[in-house]
Amino acid sequence: MKHVSVSGARRALAGLALVASATLLLSGCASNDNLANQFRSGDNKNYIAGDGTVTEFNAPRPGPVEWAGESDMGGQLSSANLTGVPIVMNFWYAGCAPCRAEAPLLVKLAKEFDGKVQFVGVNVRDSAGTANAFERNFKIDYPSIIDNSNGSVVLAFTGIVTPQAVPTTLVIDKTGRVEARILGRADEATLRALIKTVATE
């Protein structure tokens, strides 16, 4: 099946509707008291911060998960396009401070694993203009899904591995099953090790 090039043309990152934001944030309230408390606090920081907790899933892993959404370049990007390809899926938006902090790491690892693993962003809040500026600043070169209209990608993982906070990073194996989740800003050594696991299976 077709493998989206990690080193292709720069992608414009895209935006979040409130319904998608609510879906993402409320999912954390059901399963993590700390995240729920942050959501209820109303402190106006505009994101729920994970603590970097890593969850690895042993066989049988959750899934396979089928997902699809409009890419930032137009057209559809889906799990069907990436059959047989390991995926690193990062849920984020530009106004989230830990998302900005981890962006250079994701760019670095996307280049390191070019041709072996596909990175996919899921932007859950920004306008196209804000996302474009972010991409230019951080030189993000992998595709991003615009999940602002109905939160379809977020919903696809609900009940299996719900992205509970922004950022959340999922490492998905070649069969479309979730191997690991990082809730919050990713640690470089940890994420690299998780990627190597699915890249060498």
C-alpha positions as CSV (number, residue, x, y, z in Angstrom):
1,M,0.0,0.0,0.0
2,K,1.0,3.6,-0.4
3,H,3.5,5.0,2.1
4,V,3.2,8.8,2.6
5,S,6.6,10.3,2.3
6,V,8.0,11.7,5.6
7,S,10.3,14.0,3.6
8,G,7.7,15.4,1.2
9,A,6.5,18.9,0.8
10,R,5.9,20.9,4.0
11,R,2.4,20.5,5.4
12,A,0.2,23.2,6.8
13,L,-1.2,22.2,10.2
14,A,-4.8,22.7,10.8
15,G,-7.5,23.5,13.4
16,L,-9.9,22.4,16.1
17,A,-13.6,22.9,16.5
18,L,-14.9,23.1,20.1
19,V,-16.7,19.8,19.7
20,A,-13.5,18.0,19.0
21,S,-11.8,19.7,21.9
22,A,-14.6,18.7,24.3
23,T,-14.4,15.1,23.1
24,L,-10.6,15.0,23.7
25,L,-10.7,16.7,27.1
26,L,-13.7,15.0,28.5
27,S,-12.3,11.6,27.6
28,G,-9.5,12.3,30.1
29,C,-12.0,13.2,32.8
30,A,-13.4,9.7,32.8
31,S,-10.1,7.9,33.4
32,N,-7.6,10.2,35.1
33,D,-8.5,12.3,38.2
34,N,-5.5,14.7,37.7
35,L,-6.6,15.5,34.2
36,A,-10.2,15.9,35.3
37,N,-9.2,18.3,38.0
38,Q,-7.2,20.4,35.5
39,F,-10.2,20.5,33.2
40,R,-12.6,21.6,35.9
41,S,-10.2,24.2,37.3
42,G,-10.8,26.7,34.6
43,D,-7.3,28.1,34.8
44,N,-7.3,29.2,31.1
45,K,-4.1,27.5,30.1
46,N,-6.0,26.0,27.2
47,Y,-4.7,22.5,27.4
48,I,-4.7,19.6,29.8
49,A,-1.2,18.6,30.7
50,G,-0.2,14.9,30.9
51,D,2.8,13.9,33.0
52,G,4.7,11.9,30.4
53,T,3.2,8.6,31.6
54,V,4.0,5.8,29.2
55,T,1.6,2.8,28.8
56,E,2.8,-0.2,26.7
57,F,0.3,-2.7,25.5
58,N,1.2,-6.4,25.5
59,A,-0.3,-8.8,23.0
60,P,-3.1,-8.8,22.1
61,R,-2.6,-5.1,21.6
62,P,-5.7,-2.8,21.2
63,G,-7.1,-2.6,17.7
64,P,-6.5,-2.6,14.9
65,V,-7.9,0.9,14.8
66,E,-9.3,2.3,11.5
67,W,-9.2,6.0,11.2
68,A,-9.4,8.6,8.4
69,G,-9.4,12.4,8.0
70,E,-8.7,15.2,5.7
71,S,-5.0,16.0,5.5
72,D,-3.7,19.5,5.6
73,M,-2.9,19.3,1.9
74,G,-6.4,18.2,1.0
75,G,-7.5,14.7,0.2
76,Q,-7.9,11.9,2.7
77,L,-5.2,10.3,4.9
78,S,-6.3,7.0,6.5
79,S,-5.1,3.8,8.2
80,A,-5.9,2.1,4.9
81,N,-3.3,4.2,3.1
82,L,-0.7,3.0,5.6
83,T,-1.3,-0.7,5.9
84,G,1.9,-2.5,6.8
85,V,3.6,0.7,8.0
86,P,4.3,1.6,11.7
87,I,2.9,5.0,12.7
88,V,3.7,7.6,15.3
89,M,0.6,9.6,15.8
90,N,0.9,12.9,17.7
91,F,-2.2,14.8,18.9
92,W,-1.4,18.5,19.5
93,Y,-2.1,22.1,18.7
94,A,0.1,25.2,18.6
95,G,-1.1,27.0,21.7
96,C,-0.1,24.1,23.9
97,A,3.2,24.8,25.6
98,P,4.4,21.2,25.9
99,C,3.4,20.6,22.2
100,R,5.8,23.4,21.2
101,A,8.5,22.1,23.5
102,E,8.3,18.6,22.0
103,A,8.0,19.6,18.3
104,P,11.7,19.6,17.6
105,L,12.0,16.1,19.0
106,L,9.3,14.8,16.7
107,V,10.9,16.4,13.7
108,K,14.2,14.9,14.7
109,L,12.8,11.4,15.1
110,A,10.8,11.7,11.9
111,K,14.0,12.2,10.0
112,E,15.8,9.5,12.0
113,F,13.2,6.9,11.1
114,D,12.4,8.2,7.6
115,G,11.4,5.3,5.4
116,K,10.8,3.0,8.3
117,V,8.0,4.7,10.3
118,Q,5.4,7.2,9.2
119,F,4.7,10.2,11.5
120,V,1.2,11.7,11.4
121,G,0.1,14.8,13.3
122,V,-3.5,15.2,14.4
123,N,-4.1,18.9,15.0
124,V,-7.0,19.5,17.3
125,R,-7.5,23.2,17.6
126,D,-5.6,25.7,15.3
127,S,-6.7,27.8,12.4
128,A,-4.8,27.1,9.2
129,G,-2.9,30.3,9.5
130,T,-1.7,29.6,13.0
131,A,-0.8,26.1,12.0
132,N,1.2,27.2,9.0
133,A,3.2,29.6,11.1
134,F,4.0,26.8,13.5
135,E,5.1,24.5,10.7
136,R,7.4,27.0,9.2
137,N,8.9,27.7,12.7
138,F,9.6,24.1,13.5
139,K,10.1,22.8,10.0
140,I,7.5,20.0,10.4
141,D,7.6,17.9,7.2
142,Y,5.2,15.1,8.0
143,P,1.4,15.1,7.2
144,S,-1.2,16.3,9.6
145,I,-4.9,15.5,9.8
146,I,-7.3,18.4,10.3
147,D,-9.6,16.9,13.0
148,N,-11.5,20.1,13.8
149,S,-14.9,19.4,12.3
150,N,-16.0,16.2,14.0
151,G,-13.0,14.9,15.9
152,S,-13.2,11.7,13.9
153,V,-9.6,10.6,14.5
154,V,-9.9,11.2,18.3
155,L,-13.1,9.3,18.3
156,A,-11.6,6.4,16.4
157,F,-9.3,5.7,19.4
158,T,-12.0,6.3,22.1
159,G,-12.6,3.1,24.1
160,I,-9.3,1.6,22.9
161,V,-6.6,4.1,23.6
162,T,-8.2,7.5,24.2
163,P,-5.8,10.4,23.8
164,Q,-6.5,12.0,27.2
165,A,-4.3,15.0,27.0
166,V,-2.5,17.3,24.6
167,P,0.1,16.3,23.6
168,T,-0.6,12.6,23.4
169,T,1.6,10.3,21.2
170,L,0.6,6.9,20.0
171,V,3.0,4.3,18.6
172,I,1.1,2.0,16.3
173,D,2.5,-1.2,14.9
174,K,2.3,-2.5,11.3
175,T,-1.1,-4.1,11.8
176,G,-2.7,-0.9,13.1
177,R,-2.6,-2.0,16.7
178,V,-1.5,0.5,19.4
179,E,1.8,-0.6,20.9
180,A,2.2,2.4,23.3
181,R,0.9,5.7,24.4
182,I,2.7,8.7,25.9
183,L,0.4,11.0,27.8
184,G,2.1,14.4,27.8
185,R,5.4,15.6,26.5
186,A,7.5,12.7,25.1
187,D,10.9,11.8,26.4
188,E,13.4,11.3,23.6
189,A,15.0,8.1,24.7
190,T,11.6,6.6,25.6
191,L,9.9,7.5,22.3
192,R,12.9,6.3,20.3
193,A,12.9,2.9,22.1
194,L,9.1,2.5,21.5
195,I,9.5,3.4,17.8
196,K,12.4,0.9,17.4
197,T,10.1,-1.8,18.8
198,V,7.5,-1.4,16.0
199,A,10.1,-0.6,13.4
200,T,11.9,-3.9,13.9
201,E,8.9,-6.2,14.4
